[in-house]
Amino acid sequence: MRKNRLNLLPANRISVLIQDYFFRVGIVALVLSTVLVASAALLLVPTYSFSTTTLHTKEAYLSTIKSTQTSSNELALPVRVKQLSAAISVLTAVSSESSSSVTIRHVLAVSRPGAVLSGIAYDKDPKKKPGTVTITGMATTRDSLLNYQLALQNASFAQSVDLPVSSYAKDVDIPFTITVTLKP
């Protein structure tokens, strides 16, 4: 076979054949791209239907949630706000007062030579402003009991100290009950 072939067709016929060839190739490319686009569109139909179904389901769920929240929460909200306000006022009142453990530590810090404590009772009624501490114990002598009573009166937390006079009836081993009214 020879590499150099002769084309016996005239030039205008050759150009018509070349145009015809490119026209057919273009038509084939157009048909293939149309088939490709149509098949892709067909494959997207299930995805579209699933998306729209999911969207409608979620919208229905959201509307039911909104309807249940608005009906129950709107009615309960003022009651809940009132309860929270009451709780806040109680907590504010409690936070401004000293705790019982701090008060008892102050009582125990008072010097008491010759007096042995057997009990401490703290009474704080929210309606009454000053609380009271009741101290029970045994004093070795009258002087030690008097010194302890004076030490409690001079304490910074005590407004008044009450000790019955009958406690001084004995000379030694004196049982006592002192009531300390706290400062507000």
ZIDAHU-V686219 format. One record per residue. N is the residue number from 1. RES is the residue in three letters. PHI is phi in degrees with one decimal (999 if undefined). D_CENTER is the distance of its C-alpha to the mean C-alpha in Angstrom with 1 decimal. Layout:
{{N | RES | PHI | D_CENTER} {N | RES | PHI | D_CENTER}}
This chain:
{{1 | MET | 999 | 92.5} {2 | ARG | -101.0 | 92.6} {3 | LYS | -78.3 | 89.8} {4 | ASN | -90.3 | 91.3} {5 | ARG | -104.0 | 91.5} {6 | LEU | -100.8 | 93.2} {7 | ASN | -102.9 | 91.6} {8 | LEU | -91.0 | 94.4} {9 | LEU | -77.7 | 92.3} {10 | PRO | -71.8 | 92.7} {11 | ALA | -62.7 | 89.9} {12 | ASN | -67.8 | 88.9} {13 | ARG | -71.1 | 88.6} {14 | ILE | -64.7 | 86.4} {15 | SER | -65.8 | 84.0} {16 | VAL | -66.2 | 83.8} {17 | LEU | -65.1 | 83.0} {18 | ILE | -66.0 | 80.3} {19 | GLN | -63.1 | 78.7} {20 | ASP | -63.5 | 79.0} {21 | TYR | -62.4 | 77.3} {22 | PHE | -66.3 | 74.3} {23 | PHE | -63.9 | 74.1} {24 | ARG | -65.5 | 73.9} {25 | VAL | -63.5 | 71.3} {26 | GLY | -63.4 | 69.2} {27 | ILE | -63.4 | 69.5} {28 | VAL | -63.0 | 68.4} {29 | ALA | -64.0 | 65.3} {30 | LEU | -63.8 | 64.4} {31 | VAL | -64.7 | 64.7} {32 | LEU | -64.1 | 62.6} {33 | SER | -67.4 | 59.8} {34 | THR | -65.2 | 59.9} {35 | VAL | -63.2 | 59.7} {36 | LEU | -63.0 | 56.7} {37 | VAL | -64.7 | 54.8} {38 | ALA | -65.6 | 55.6} {39 | SER | -67.7 | 54.4} {40 | ALA | -64.3 | 51.1} {41 | ALA | -64.9 | 50.6} {42 | LEU | -65.5 | 51.4} {43 | LEU | -73.4 | 48.8} {44 | LEU | -83.1 | 46.1} {45 | VAL | -59.8 | 46.6} {46 | PRO | -63.2 | 44.6} {47 | THR | -64.2 | 41.6} {48 | TYR | -63.0 | 41.8} {49 | SER | -66.3 | 42.0} {50 | PHE | -63.7 | 39.0} {51 | SER | -63.7 | 37.0} {52 | THR | -66.7 | 37.9} {53 | THR | -64.2 | 37.3} {54 | THR | -62.7 | 33.8} {55 | LEU | -61.3 | 33.1} {56 | HIS | -65.3 | 34.4} {57 | THR | -64.6 | 32.3} {58 | LYS | -67.5 | 29.0} {59 | GLU | -64.3 | 30.0} {60 | ALA | -65.5 | 30.7} {61 | TYR | -64.3 | 27.4} {62 | LEU | -63.8 | 25.5} {63 | SER | -66.3 | 27.6} {64 | THR | -68.2 | 27.0} {65 | ILE | -64.1 | 23.2} {66 | LYS | -62.2 | 23.5} {67 | SER | -67.9 | 25.9} {68 | THR | -72.5 | 23.8} {69 | GLN | -70.1 | 20.7} {70 | THR | -66.8 | 22.8} {71 | SER | -71.7 | 24.7} {72 | SER | -83.9 | 22.1} {73 | ASN | -74.8 | 19.2} {74 | GLU | -66.3 | 21.6} {75 | LEU | -78.7 | 23.1} {76 | ALA | -85.1 | 20.0} {77 | LEU | -62.3 | 18.1} {78 | PRO | -62.2 | 20.4} {79 | VAL | -65.8 | 20.1} {80 | ARG | -65.0 | 16.3} {81 | VAL | -64.1 | 16.5} {82 | LYS | -64.8 | 19.1} {83 | GLN | -63.9 | 17.3} {84 | LEU | -65.4 | 14.3} {85 | SER | -64.6 | 17.0} {86 | ALA | -64.7 | 18.8} {87 | ALA | -65.4 | 15.9} {88 | ILE | -66.4 | 15.4} {89 | SER | -66.2 | 19.1} {90 | VAL | -66.1 | 19.3} {91 | LEU | -65.1 | 16.7} {92 | THR | -65.3 | 18.6} {93 | ALA | -65.7 | 21.9} {94 | VAL | -68.9 | 20.9} {95 | SER | -69.1 | 19.7} {96 | SER | -81.9 | 23.1} {97 | GLU | -93.9 | 25.1} {98 | SER | -77.4 | 26.2} {99 | SER | -80.6 | 25.3} {100 | SER | -66.4 | 28.1} {101 | SER | -66.3 | 28.2} {102 | VAL | -66.6 | 28.9} {103 | THR | -64.1 | 31.6} {104 | ILE | -65.7 | 33.2} {105 | ARG | -61.7 | 33.3} {106 | HIS | -63.7 | 35.1} {107 | VAL | -64.4 | 37.5} {108 | LEU | -70.0 | 38.2} {109 | ALA | -78.0 | 38.9} {110 | VAL | -70.5 | 41.8} {111 | SER | -66.3 | 45.1} {112 | ARG | -144.3 | 47.0} {113 | PRO | -65.6 | 50.2} {114 | GLY | 85.6 | 52.1} {115 | ALA | -123.6 | 49.3} {116 | VAL | -112.5 | 47.3} {117 | LEU | -88.3 | 44.1} {118 | SER | -113.8 | 43.6} {119 | GLY | -165.9 | 40.6} {120 | ILE | -134.2 | 37.9} {121 | ALA | -121.5 | 36.2} {122 | TYR | -108.1 | 33.5} {123 | ASP | -126.4 | 33.3} {124 | LYS | -133.1 | 30.9} {125 | ASP | -94.5 | 31.0} {126 | PRO | -59.7 | 28.5} {127 | LYS | -77.6 | 31.4} {128 | LYS | -91.5 | 33.7} {129 | LYS | -69.2 | 32.9} {130 | PRO | -79.6 | 34.6} {131 | GLY | -86.2 | 33.8} {132 | THR | -129.7 | 36.5} {133 | VAL | -123.5 | 37.1} {134 | THR | -106.2 | 40.0} {135 | ILE | -114.5 | 41.7} {136 | THR | -117.2 | 44.3} {137 | GLY | 178.2 | 46.7} {138 | MET | -135.1 | 50.2} {139 | ALA | -106.2 | 52.2} {140 | THR | -74.0 | 55.3} {141 | THR | -139.0 | 57.2} {142 | ARG | -64.4 | 57.2} {143 | ASP | -63.1 | 56.8} {144 | SER | -66.4 | 53.7} {145 | LEU | -66.2 | 52.2} {146 | LEU | -64.1 | 53.2} {147 | ASN | -62.4 | 51.8} {148 | TYR | -66.9 | 48.4} {149 | GLN | -63.3 | 48.4} {150 | LEU | -67.4 | 49.2} {151 | ALA | -64.2 | 46.6} {152 | LEU | -67.1 | 43.9} {153 | GLN | -65.0 | 45.3} {154 | ASN | -85.2 | 45.1} {155 | ALA | -69.8 | 41.5} {156 | SER | -70.5 | 39.0} {157 | PHE | -89.1 | 36.7} {158 | ALA | -94.7 | 39.6} {159 | GLN | -89.7 | 40.8} {160 | SER | -148.2 | 43.6} {161 | VAL | -126.7 | 44.9} {162 | ASP | -113.0 | 46.9} {163 | LEU | -131.3 | 49.3} {164 | PRO | -60.8 | 52.0} {165 | VAL | -65.1 | 55.5} {166 | SER | -63.5 | 56.5} {167 | SER | -67.4 | 54.6} {168 | TYR | -88.4 | 57.3} {169 | ALA | -68.4 | 60.0} {170 | LYS | -91.2 | 60.2} {171 | ASP | -87.4 | 61.2} {172 | VAL | -131.4 | 59.3} {173 | ASP | 47.8 | 56.4} {174 | ILE | -97.1 | 54.8} {175 | PRO | -75.9 | 51.9} {176 | PHE | -140.6 | 49.6} {177 | THR | -136.3 | 46.6} {178 | ILE | -106.8 | 45.2} {179 | THR | -109.9 | 42.7} {180 | VAL | -105.8 | 40.8} {181 | THR | -90.5 | 39.3} {182 | LEU | -81.9 | 36.4} {183 | LYS | -73.5 | 36.1} {184 | PRO | -69.9 | 33.5}}
